[in-house]
Structures are given as structure tokens and as C-alpha cells.
């Protein structure tokens, strides 16, 4: 029992190095380095089967890169059988003289596999003719199963990062391409609105206008995401009253949500100014009002409050809607994240953009929410000294 525990401890110690995030090349080097320590090997290399070809992805000695695998060689046999193979001194001189010429008198090949899946082999060489026994085979078999998981994790991470790059490139291109035709559609809708102003068919024009407005909002969000990531989202700084932002936001919101009721209370008696980008903060308040309406009953009231706390000015928007599950609150400002009880519309971009804008203003956002009772979001901005 003690012997098995010592073995597990040794292997676990080696595998701990795999927990550190690494590039693909570094993970292969780490596998060889740790395996050599475990069985006192002098050299080693990792072979990965790429489709039908073998690729030596890492070797601890440059001379090992010159040694190639044969289609029916030992590496291929180990891969097919899923069983380790040990070459002794007598076998090396006959079948692998290239290793013998480098001073190696024994080597072991172990499949890098887990749960029936195999991706390659680990090959270790030693100058000791009797270095590899059944004990080393047992150690390396277990170690290579951990190596498989580590390589696969790194591969999946690389694939995910590549997919994200592709996605972001597609979104950036698509949003730019959609901008021009949407402008034309808006112009045609205005013409149709005038033509059918006194007709019952005007309801179809208004329905079309609502959907185009939603699509335009999505495209604007996507364009902003692209600029935020590039650090090129422009800001036009000036001093102004936050009350003027709120009043304009309520007016704009009522145009798109005429059925909603907003109760506004200003608890600041004096005119307190902030320094920021008027249009960006206007976007923040409008988006928060839109979210409050989206997650509430159609006629449910929305409370908006402006107040001063110390050297900060706070804008609070509170609804009586469905609320946000406790487990989602910490993630709602992540890009593309949507709460588990979210409605279908939207792409999970609005709050991400809002947070970025508030951070640029040296402010922060506070969220309080109870499921089926409502949500209160408070934007805290520094008062102009």
C-alpha cells in the first residue's frame, strides 16, 4: 500500500505542472521533462498522429529530430496495439542502430491515451541497458493518461481561442456591412409612414419600424464592441448636469415605449455637474430603461432616481419585473452573457457596453435583484470637484 501511495504521489507531483496554462509546444516539453524525471531517462520525444502521418512535436535532443518513424515501425505498432514496448540493448543494435550510435542502450515507447482514445506516443531513451522494467512501464502508462488530458485541454483551448477570433472578425465585418442598408431601410420606412399616415395599414409600417429599430440597435452594439476591443471607442469629454441626460433619456425612451410609465425623482437640490461624454451616458440610461421595460409586464411602472451620496452622483433605475437569478448577477456584465431566465431577444451586449462606458467615467455599477420581485441597478459617477 505504501509503495502504491509513493508511486501516486510521484506521478501527481509531475502532473501538477500540467495545471499551469501553457502553449502547445511547452506542454510537450513539460511531458518529456517530467517523464524523464519519473524513470531516470536520458532523453525523450513526443510523437502525435496527425491524420495519417506521424509528427515529432518535441524532442529533448536535437539529434533525435533526425530519426524518422517507419510506416510499420515500433511507434506505429504501439499506436495500433495501445500497449507499451521496451527495446533492450540487443534489440537496439539490430533494429534501431541510429539510437545506439547516439549512446542509448534501451528505450521505451508508451501510448498517450485515455479512455480508449489515443493521440500519440511518448518515447524515452536511456544509456542504461536495463533502465526500463515493468515498474517503469506501469508508471509511464498512468502518467501518459494524464498527459493525454493535458494535451487535449490545451488543444481545446487553442481551438476555442481561434473560434473566438473568427467569430469576432465575422461580427465586425457583418455589422459594418449592415450599417448602410439599414440606413436606406429607415429612409423608406419614413416615406411609407407619410404615405400611410391616415390608413389602417399604417400599423404594418409601425411594426416594421419597431423591428428595424431593434436590428439597428443590435448593429450599433456590435460596432461598439468592435471599437471597445480595439480601444478606439471615441469619447467627447465635457461638463454637464446629469439631470439633463436623464430628462433626454426619458423623452427618447417614451418614443419607443409609449405604454411604459417612468416615475422620476430628483433628490439633488442644487445643480451638480459631472464630466463625461453626454451621448455615452445618455446611451447608458436609455439602455437601462429599455432593460427594465423588457423584463417587466408591459404596464409595470419604472422608478428612476437621481441622488447624491458624498462625492458621488447616483442614478438608480428600478423595476418590478422578473428579476435576475442570484447565480447570474455576477455575470450579467460579461460579453454575450444572458441570464438563465432571459427573454429570447437581445444578444447579451448591452450591459457589457454599459459597464465599459461607466468604467471609462471612473464610475461603477451596483445591482440588487430578487427573482419575480424586480431589479434595481445603480450607476455611481464621481461628482465634478
C-alpha positions in Angstrom: 0.0 0.0 0.0 2.8 2.4 0.9 4.6 1.6 -2.3 1.4 2.4 -4.4 0.9 5.7 -2.4 4.5 6.7 -3.1 4.0 6.0 -6.8 0.8 8.0 -6.9 2.5 10.9 -5.1 5.4 10.9 -7.6 3.1 10.9 -10.6 0.8 13.5 -9.0 3.7 15.8 -8.4 4.8 15.5 -12.0 1.2 16.1 -13.3 0.8 19.3 -11.2 3.0 21.1 -13.8 0.2 20.5 -16.3 -2.2 22.7 -14.4 -0.2 25.8 -15.3 -1.5 27.4 -18.6 1.0 26.6 -21.4 1.3 26.8 -25.1 1.1 23.6 -27.2 4.9 23.4 -27.5 5.6 24.0 -23.8 3.1 21.2 -22.8 5.0 18.7 -25.0 8.3 19.8 -23.4 6.9 19.5 -19.9 5.6 16.0 -20.6 9.0 14.8 -21.7 10.8 16.6 -18.9 8.6 15.2 -16.2 8.6 11.7 -17.7 12.4 11.6 -17.7 12.5 12.6 -14.1 10.0 9.8 -13.1 12.0 7.0 -14.7 15.5 8.4 -14.9 15.6 8.6 -18.6 18.3 10.5 -20.5 16.2 11.7 -23.5 12.7 11.7 -24.8 10.4 12.8 -27.5 6.6 13.0 -28.2 5.0 11.8 -31.4 1.5 12.9 -32.4 -0.5 11.2 -35.1 -1.8 13.9 -37.4 -4.4 12.3 -39.7 -2.3 9.5 -41.3 1.1 11.0 -40.7 3.4 11.0 -37.6 4.7 14.3 -36.4 7.6 14.5 -33.9 6.3 17.6 -31.9 9.1 17.7 -29.4 12.5 16.0 -28.7 14.8 16.8 -25.8 17.9 16.4 -28.0 18.3 18.0 -31.5 19.8 14.8 -32.8 16.5 12.9 -32.1 14.7 15.1 -34.7 16.8 13.4 -37.4 15.4 10.0 -36.6 12.2 9.3 -38.5 9.5 6.7 -38.0 8.8 3.9 -40.3 5.2 3.1 -41.5 5.4 -0.4 -39.9 7.9 0.6 -37.1 7.6 0.2 -33.4 5.9 3.6 -32.9 3.1 2.6 -35.3 2.8 -0.8 -33.6 2.5 0.7 -30.1 -0.1 3.1 -31.5 -2.2 0.3 -33.0 -1.9 -2.1 -30.1 -2.3 0.6 -27.3 0.4 -1.3 -25.4 3.9 -0.1 -24.2 7.0 -1.6 -25.8 10.6 -1.8 -24.3 13.7 -2.1 -26.5 16.7 -3.6 -24.8 20.4 -3.3 -25.7 20.4 -6.4 -28.0 17.4 -5.3 -30.0 18.6 -1.7 -30.5 21.8 -2.7 -32.1 19.8 -4.7 -34.7 16.6 -2.8 -35.3 17.5 0.8 -34.3 21.2 1.4 -34.8 20.6 5.2 -35.0 19.7 5.2 -31.3 22.7 3.0 -30.4 25.0 5.4 -32.3 23.8 8.2 -30.0 24.8 6.2 -26.9 21.3 4.9 -26.0 21.1 1.3 -25.0 17.4 1.0 -24.1 14.2 2.8 -24.8 10.5 2.6 -24.0 7.5 3.7 -26.1 4.2 4.3 -24.3 0.9 5.3 -25.9 -0.5 8.7 -24.9 -4.1 7.6 -24.4 -7.1 7.9 -22.2 -10.5 6.1 -22.1 -9.9 4.2 -25.3 -8.8 7.4 -27.2 -5.2 7.7 -28.4 -3.4 10.7 -29.9 0.3 9.7 -30.0 3.2 8.1 -28.1 5.9 9.1 -25.7 9.4 7.7 -26.4 12.1 7.7 -23.7 15.7 6.7 -24.2 18.4 5.7 -21.6 22.1 5.0 -21.7 21.5 2.2 -19.1 20.7 -1.1 -20.9 18.4 -2.2 -18.1 16.7 1.1 -17.2 13.2 0.2 -18.2 11.2 -2.6 -16.5 7.6 -3.4 -15.8 7.7 -0.8 -12.9 8.7 2.0 -15.3 6.0 0.8 -17.7 3.4 1.0 -15.0 4.5 4.5 -14.0 4.6 5.8 -17.6 1.2 4.2 -18.6 -0.5 6.1 -15.8 1.5 9.3 -16.4 0.6 9.2 -20.2 -3.1 9.1 -19.4 -2.7 12.4 -17.5 -0.5 13.7 -20.4 -3.3 12.9 -22.8 -5.8 15.0 -20.8 -3.3 17.9 -20.6 -2.6 17.9 -24.3 -6.3 17.7 -25.1 -7.1 20.6 -22.8 -4.5 22.7 -24.5 -5.8 21.8 -27.9 -9.4 22.6 -27.0 -8.3 26.0 -25.5 -6.4 26.8 -28.7 -9.4 25.8 -30.9 -11.7 27.9 -28.7 -9.5 31.0 -29.0 -9.3 30.5 -32.8 -13.1 30.2 -32.9 -13.5 33.4 -30.9 -11.2 35.3 -33.3 -13.1 34.0 -36.2 -16.4 35.0 -34.6 -15.2 38.5 -33.7 -13.9 39.0 -37.2 -17.3 37.9 -38.7 -19.3 40.1 -36.3 -17.1 43.1 -37.1 -17.5 42.7 -40.8 -21.2 41.9 -40.7 -22.0 44.9 -38.5 -20.2 47.3 -40.8 -21.8 45.8 -43.9 -25.3 46.0 -42.3 -25.0 49.7 -41.4 -25.5 51.1 -44.9 -28.6 49.1 -46.0 -30.2 49.8 -42.6 -29.9 53.5 -43.2 -31.7 53.1 -46.5 -34.4 51.0 -44.9 -35.0 53.7 -42.3 -35.5 56.3 -45.1 -38.0 54.1 -46.9 -39.9 53.5 -43.7 -40.2 57.3 -43.2 -41.6 57.6 -46.7 -44.1 54.7 -46.1 -45.1 56.3 -42.7 -46.0 59.5 -44.5 -47.9 57.7 -47.3 -50.0 55.6 -44.9 -50.3 58.1 -42.1 -54.2 58.0 -42.2 -54.5 54.4 -43.3 -55.3 51.3 -41.2 -52.3 49.8 -43.0 -50.0 52.1 -41.0 -49.9 49.5 -38.3 -47.7 47.3 -40.6 -45.4 50.2 -41.2 -45.0 50.8 -37.4 -44.4 47.1 -36.8 -41.7 47.1 -39.5 -40.2 50.3 -37.9 -40.1 48.6 -34.5 -38.2 45.5 -35.9 -35.8 47.7 -37.8 -35.1 49.7 -34.7 -34.2 46.6 -32.8 -31.9 45.4 -35.6 -30.3 48.8 -35.8 -29.7 48.7 -32.0 -28.0 45.3 -32.4 -25.8 46.6 -35.2 -24.8 49.6 -33.2 -23.9 47.4 -30.2 -21.8 45.2 -32.4 -19.9 48.2 -33.8 -19.3 49.4 -30.3 -18.0 46.0 -29.2 -15.5 46.1 -32.1 -14.3 49.6 -31.1 -14.1 48.7 -27.4 -11.9 45.7 -28.1 -9.6 47.8 -30.3 -9.5 50.5 -27.6 -10.9 53.0 -30.2 -14.3 53.8 -28.9 -14.3 57.7 -29.0 -15.2 59.8 -26.0 -16.0 63.6 -26.1 -15.5 64.9 -22.7 -17.3 68.0 -21.3 -19.0 69.2 -18.2 -22.8 69.0 -17.9 -25.7 68.3 -15.5 -26.6 64.6 -15.2 -30.3 65.7 -14.9 -30.2 66.9 -18.5 -29.1 63.4 -19.5 -31.9 61.8 -17.6 -34.6 64.1 -19.0 -33.5 63.5 -22.6 -33.3 59.7 -21.9 -36.9 59.6 -20.6 -38.1 61.6 -23.6 -36.3 59.2 -26.0 -37.5 56.1 -24.1 -41.1 57.3 -24.3 -40.9 57.5 -28.1 -40.1 53.8 -28.3 -42.1 52.7 -25.2 -45.2 54.9 -25.1 -47.0 52.3 -23.0 -44.4 52.4 -20.2 -44.7 54.7 -17.1 -41.5 56.2 -15.7 -41.6 57.8 -12.2 -38.6 60.2 -11.9 -37.5 61.6 -8.6 -34.6 64.1 -8.3 -33.3 64.3 -4.8 -30.4 66.7 -5.6 -31.5 70.2 -4.7 -28.6 72.0 -6.4 -27.2 71.8 -9.9 -24.4 69.2 -9.6 -22.2 68.7 -12.7 -20.2 65.7 -13.9 -17.5 65.4 -16.5 -18.1 62.9 -19.2 -19.4 62.0 -22.7 -23.0 63.2 -22.8 -24.1 60.8 -25.5 -22.4 57.8 -23.9 -24.2 58.4 -20.6 -27.4 59.0 -22.4 -27.0 55.6 -24.0 -26.4 54.1 -20.6 -29.7 55.5 -19.1 -31.7 54.6 -22.2 -30.4 51.0 -22.3 -31.2 50.6 -18.6 -34.7 51.9 -19.0 -35.1 49.6 -22.0 -34.0 46.6 -20.0 -36.3 47.5 -17.1 -39.2 47.5 -19.6 -38.1 44.4 -21.4 -38.1 42.3 -18.2 -41.3 43.7 -16.7 -45.0 43.5 -17.5 -46.0 45.9 -20.3 -47.7 48.4 -18.0 -45.5 47.9 -14.9 -44.0 51.2 -13.6 -40.3 52.0 -13.7 -38.7 54.1 -10.9 -35.8 56.4 -11.8 -34.0 58.3 -9.0 -31.1 60.8 -9.0 -29.4 61.5 -5.8 -26.0 62.5 -4.3 -24.0 60.3 -1.9 -20.8 62.0 -0.6 -18.7 62.9 -3.6 -20.7 60.6 -6.0 -23.9 61.1 -8.0 -26.1 58.0 -8.3 -28.7 57.2 -10.9 -30.9 54.3 -9.9 -33.4 52.5 -12.2 -35.7 50.1 -10.5 -38.4 47.8 -12.0 -40.9 45.3 -10.7 -40.1 42.6 -13.2 -38.9 39.0 -13.3 -35.6 39.8 -11.5 -32.2 38.2 -12.0 -31.3 34.8 -10.5 -28.6 35.1 -7.8 -26.1 33.0 -9.7 -26.3 35.2 -12.7 -25.8 38.6 -11.1 -22.0 38.4 -11.1 -22.0 37.5 -14.8 -24.6 39.8 -16.4 -22.0 42.3 -17.5 -20.0 39.7 -19.4 -19.9 39.9 -23.2 -22.7 37.8 -24.9 -23.9 36.5 -21.5 -27.7 36.2 -20.9 -29.3 35.3 -17.6 -30.9 31.9 -17.3 -34.4 33.5 -17.2 -33.7 35.9 -20.0 -36.1 36.6 -22.8 -35.1 35.5 -26.3 -34.4 38.9 -27.8 -31.1 40.6 -27.4 -27.5 39.3 -27.7 -26.2 40.0 -24.2 -24.2 43.0 -25.3 -26.0 46.0 -23.7 -24.8 45.6 -20.1 -21.2 44.8 -21.3 -21.1 48.1 -23.2 -22.7 49.9 -20.3 -20.1 48.7 -17.9 -17.3 49.7 -20.2 -18.7 53.2 -20.6 -19.1 53.6 -16.8 -15.6 52.3 -16.2 -14.3 54.9 -18.6 -16.0 57.6 -16.5 -14.3 56.2 -13.3 -17.6 55.0 -12.0 -19.2 51.7 -11.1 -22.5 49.8 -11.2 -24.4 48.2 -8.4 -27.1 45.5 -8.9 -29.7 44.3 -6.5 -32.3 41.8 -7.7 -34.8 39.3 -6.4 -36.5 36.8 -8.7 -40.1 37.7 -9.5 -39.9 40.9 -7.5 -37.7 43.1 -9.6 -34.2 44.6 -10.2 -32.5 47.8 -9.1 -29.4 49.0 -11.0 -27.5 51.9 -9.7 -24.9 53.8 -11.7 -22.4 55.6 -9.5 -20.4 58.5 -11.0 -17.8 60.9 -9.4 -19.1 64.4 -8.8 -17.2 67.2 -10.5 -15.0 68.8 -7.9 
